[in-house]
Amino acid sequence: MDCVSPILDVATRLWDCTAKRAVYIRELEENLNSLKSLMEELNNLSKDVMVRVEREELQRSRRTHEVDGWLSAVEVMEAEVKGILQNGDHEIQKKCLGTCPKNCRSSYRLGKIVTKKMNAVTELQGKGHFDVVAHRPSFAPVDKMQMEETVGLDLMFEKVRKCLEDEQVRSIGLYGIGGVGKTTLLRKINNEHFGKRNDFDVVIWIVVSKPISIEKIQNVILKKLLTGDDKWENLSKEQKAAEIGELLEGKNFVILLDDMWERLDLLEVGIPHLSDQTKSKVVLTTRSEQVCNEMEVHKRMRVECLTQDEAFSLFCDKVGENILNSHPDIKRLAKTVVDECKGLPLALIVIGRSMASRKTPREWEQAIQMLKSYQEKFSGDIEEYEEGNVHSGGFIVVLQDLECLQYLSEISINLHTVPAIKKFLTSPKLQKCIQHLTMWTCQGLKVLELPLSTLERLRMLKFEDCYDLERVKINMGNEEKQGFCRGQISNSNFCNLVNVRIQGCRFLNLTWLIYAPSLDSLWVQDSLEMEEIIRGDECGDSEIEHQNLSIFSRLEELWLDNVPNLKSIYKKALPFPSLKEMRVSRCPNLRKLPLNSNSATNTLIIIAGDSSWWEELEWEDDNLKHTFTPYFKRW
């Protein structure tokens, strides 16, 4: 009996195993039909989900990551099941013909796979019931604005704040002369009033200026409300207005309109009427009380100049105690300067900073003489230069066409209309002074010609939201070139240009940057049409090699964000001897970096980007990828 028991046990196990295998084989055809039915049900569920997704995406929503992942899993499952069903048909056919696979192994294996796949399809089907299939992109309700410490605006701020808390006051107009601090006050309202409340859905800051561009204003609003979505860009003005109206309808919104010169039709923009159904508000700044009247604001408030004590306190803060106490006469002279500024905060800040390095009474007396000579023009125009702002870290006065500009230190200038740019480009004296140049919007400007010979002090160059700007031409002085001229690059007058920012422009490439041998920082953002940074065949590879040029030899940081058509930084590997940071985001077509084993060998700190982008990059060999992988960080 002791010998028989183990034998019976083994026989029983063999029988159980054989019986289970037989089930897989015997029920193969039935299970294949069941798998096919389950897959059809899963596909029907997938179609239902896609219908819901498409309906939501028409309302500018985006599908959730969970739905995205599930739909992808269904696609994979469909392909796998299709292969299994084909194998199953083949196996059934063999069985019908009377042929039996060797040891029934193939039928057994297939039957086992079918059973597992049925379970997998059922599980995936159970995960396909979503309460939410899409969501609108999130955005910060309030964008904090950069601003300096305010002087003399606290009382006015409190008056405005009380009006904003009055539910009967739906719109406020802040008016006053140029340079009195209207924009600063509006920034304070944005940051310290609305920035600390949670009862508004969105606060939108819009610089209006002149001439009014409805579409520019619409673009600012849509860019705020539809973060990361560019489907609205090709809509007509009327379609954009309808979209804005739908997005803001029923919401508690705040519209802050800065620098208004004439009436703006809010309904034409798409901004709904300020009804009693919401807490929505509109606050605007303007030099003219008449604009407040035309906009029919509920409350008009004049922004006054600083008192004498406030003005002197602000001026002393910018000059610094060391300078004021450096000579017994300077504090007395400082009071005279303050009197000439007529209580204008902008004038006090600009001149206070410029005098922060003037230690002799003679320098202060010269400044006072200059102020008295140009007092009328200065007090009215210091804030404005053609629908653009002139500011200075050094002492400037504004004169007609700026031809007689008095220059003692560095200047920065912002231009945003074609007439302003034309005036700037016809003033060599001003060009020779400029260190920071910003061009924004510049509606209608398609080609910009930069005079290489006169921008010798330029250190920072910015292009912001110049949606019409397609190309930069370099003017060599006597010989104007659309492209590039041998012998001129290494002796470029752009040798002081170290910082370039490009945002929202139509440039196809930035090849003109080879004229900036000292460039150490380059940011390119939201430039949807750019395909290359440096285009080799435009500037000529032979020209670069002839002059032994090392492109980007001093570049320390390169930021590329939302440049979807960008395919190349440069077609050859570059040494990048100074590169510390490279950050790449939302550049799906940038498949190769201009790097080799000799690139950035002693300086590189980080290459940041999306993990999926990094994994799909093309490299000369695996060793090169391994070389740079330790520097990669997810961004």
C-alpha positions, 0 to 999 in steps of 0.5 A: 500500500505504501508504494501504491499511494504515491503512484495514485497521487502522481496519476491524479495530478497528471490527470488534473493537469491534462484535464485543464489543458484539454479545457483550453483546447476544447473551448478554444473556438468558444473563447475566441468568439467571446474574445471577439465580442468583448473587444467589440464592446470595448471598441464601442465604449472607446467610441463613446469616450471619444465622442465625449472628448471631441465635444469637450475639445470643441470648447477648448478643453483638453482630455485628461491624462487618464483618458489619454492613457486609456485610449492608447491602451485600447489601441494597443489591445485592439492590435493584440486581439486582432493578431490572436483572432487571426491565429485562432482562425488558422488553428480552427481551420486546421482542426476542421481539416482533420489535422491536429497540431503536434501534441496539441501544443499550439492549440493549448498555448493559444487557448491559454493566451485567449483566456488571459486576454479575455480577462485583460479586455474585461479589466480594461473595459471596467476602467473605461467609465470616466466621470470627467474626460477633459478639463480646461487648462488651468491658469493663475487667477492673478499674475503678479506684476513687478514693481518698485516700492511706492511712495505717496500712493498709499492714500490713493490706493486706499481710496481705490480699494474702498471703491473696488469693495463697493458692489455698486462701483463696477468700473473705475477710471484713474487719470492724471498727467504723464509720469504721475504714477498711474501705472504703478498704482494699477500694479499695486491694485493688481498685486495687493488688492486682487492678488490677496482675494479669492473671490475673482476667477481671473484678473487680466492686465492689458496695455492698450496704448494707441492706436487701439488694436482690438485683436491684440487685446483679444490675443492677450485675453485668450492667451490668459484664459486658454493657457497652452492652447493655440487653436484660437490664433487663426480665428477672426476678430468676431470669432475671438469676441464670441470665444471671449464672451463665452469664456467670461460669461458668468465669471467674476472677472477683472479687466485692468486697462493700462495707458488708454488714449481713446474709447475702447468698445469692450463688447467688440473685444468680447468682454461681457457687460458688467451685470449685477449677476457677477462681481466683475470690475474694469479699472483703467488708467489714462491721461485724459479725464475725457477718456473716463467720460467716454468709457462711462466709468462709474468712478473717476479718480485723479492721481495727483503729484507727490507733495514736496516732502514725499518727492524729496523722500523718494528722490533721496532714496534713489540718490542715497545718503552717501552722495547727499552727504558727500559735500555740504552743498549737495543736499541744498542742490538736491532740493532744487532738483526736486522742485524742478521735477514738479512732484512727478514720481517717474522724473524723481526716480529717473533723475535720482538714479542718474545723480547717484554717482554725481559727487561734485556740486558742479555736476549737480549745477549742470543737471539743474541748468539742463532741467530748467532749460527743458522743463516744459518738454520734460514734465510732459513727455518723460514717460512717453516717446511715440506709444513707447516709454523712455527710461534711463539708469542715467540722466536724460532729457527728452527733446523733439525727435530726440535729436538733441539728447543729452546723455550721461549714462546708460539708456533703455528704450521701449518701442511698440509702433512703426512710427516710433521705430522709424524715428529711432532708426533716423537718430544716430545719436540716440542709437549710439546711446542705447544699451537696452532696446525692447520692441513689442507688438510693432503692428505692421512691421515685417522687416527690421533693419538694424544699423550695425555701425551705430548700435555699439553700446547695445547690451540687451535686445528684446522682441516681444509679441511682434507677431508681424515681424518676419526678418532682421536685416543688418545694415553695414553702413555704406553697404546694406546686406540682406545676408552676411558680408565677409570680414564684417562678423569678427569686427562687429559693432554688436560686440557688446550685445550679451542678452537676447530675448525673443518672444512671440515673433515670426522669425524663421531663424536668428542667423543674424546673431552671428554678429553678436560674438559676445552673446551669453544668454539667448531665450526664445519663447512662443515663436511658432514659425521658427525652424532654425536658430543659425541657418548655415546655408544663409550665412555660408558655412565657408564664411564661418570657417574662413573667419574661424568663427566659433558660433555661440563661443560665449553663450552660457544659457540657452532657453527654448520654450514652445518653438514647435517647428524648430528643427535645428540649433545649428546643423553642425556640432559646436564647441560651446566652450562657455555653456552652462545651461540648456533648457528645452520645452515644447520643441517636439521637432528638435531631434538633434542637439549640436553637441559632440564629445568636445562640446561644453567639456568643462562648463556644462551644468544642466540640460533640462527638458521633457523626458520623452523629448530626451529619449527620442533625441538622435545621437551620433552614437550611444557613447555620446548620449551616455556622455550627456545623460548625467547632465539631463534633468526633467524640466 
